[in-house]
Amino acid sequence: MSTEIRQSDLRNDNAVIMRRVAAGESFVVTVNGRAVADVVPQQRDTGRRAFVPTADAVAALTSTPLSRSDARRWLADIRQDDDTPRDPWARQSSGA
């Protein structure tokens, strides 16, 4: 649960409030009684990578080889579908 504080309290007691946030507390900052900001602890690293190194991607993609029949079916499926981008707002000719 967040503690409500006025902007002036945040300004005047900044160091104290930041120590409390670092300890895990959250605050809702108000101006003239209206909530304008949340001061919350920084989210911790979840351990998930923001990127995948090339070597890892190549290893993952090559670790499950497709059989030739799988490749042929995939290629036939791709060729069969018409995924041509179309403008949804283009006027259709009504023929009239």
C-alpha positions in Angstrom: 0.0 0.0 0.0 1.3 3.5 -0.9 1.6 6.4 1.5 0.2 9.7 0.3 2.6 12.6 0.6 2.4 16.2 -0.6 4.8 17.5 -3.2 6.2 19.9 -0.6 6.9 17.0 1.7 8.8 15.2 -1.1 10.8 18.4 -1.8 11.6 19.1 1.9 12.3 15.6 3.0 13.7 14.1 -0.2 16.6 12.2 1.5 14.3 10.6 4.1 11.7 9.6 1.5 14.3 8.2 -0.9 15.7 6.0 2.0 12.2 4.8 2.7 11.7 4.0 -1.0 15.0 2.1 -1.1 13.7 0.1 1.9 10.7 -0.9 -0.2 8.0 1.7 0.6 5.9 3.3 -2.1 4.4 6.8 -2.1 1.7 8.7 -4.1 2.7 12.3 -4.5 -0.1 14.9 -4.5 -0.4 18.5 -5.6 -3.4 20.4 -4.2 -4.8 17.0 -3.1 -4.7 15.5 -6.5 -2.4 12.4 -7.1 0.2 13.3 -9.8 3.0 10.7 -9.3 4.0 7.4 -7.8 7.4 7.0 -6.2 8.1 3.3 -6.1 11.2 1.1 -5.6 13.2 0.3 -8.7 12.2 -3.1 -10.2 14.8 -5.7 -9.7 16.4 -7.5 -12.6 14.4 -10.6 -13.4 17.3 -12.4 -14.9 15.8 -12.3 -18.4 18.1 -11.1 -21.1 17.1 -8.2 -23.3 18.8 -9.7 -26.3 19.9 -13.1 -27.4 23.5 -13.5 -28.6 23.8 -14.7 -32.2 25.5 -17.9 -31.2 22.6 -18.8 -28.9 20.0 -18.0 -31.6 21.9 -20.1 -34.2 22.2 -23.0 -31.7 18.5 -22.9 -30.9 17.4 -22.7 -34.5 19.7 -25.6 -35.7 19.1 -27.9 -32.7 15.7 -29.1 -34.1 16.3 -30.0 -37.7 13.4 -30.3 -40.1 13.1 -33.3 -42.3 13.0 -32.8 -46.0 9.2 -33.6 -46.1 8.6 -31.0 -43.4 10.5 -28.4 -45.4 8.6 -29.3 -48.6 5.2 -29.0 -46.8 6.3 -25.7 -45.3 7.4 -24.3 -48.7 4.2 -25.5 -50.4 2.1 -23.9 -47.6 3.9 -20.6 -48.0 3.5 -20.6 -51.8 -0.2 -21.5 -51.5 -1.1 -18.6 -49.2 -1.6 -15.1 -50.7 -0.2 -12.8 -48.0 0.1 -9.8 -50.3 -0.4 -6.7 -48.2 -3.5 -4.8 -49.1 -4.7 -1.3 -48.3 -7.9 -1.7 -46.2 -9.0 1.8 -47.1 -8.5 1.5 -50.8 -11.8 1.9 -52.7 -13.0 -1.3 -54.2 -14.3 -1.1 -57.7 -18.0 -2.0 -57.7 -18.1 -2.6 -61.4 -21.1 -0.2 -61.7 
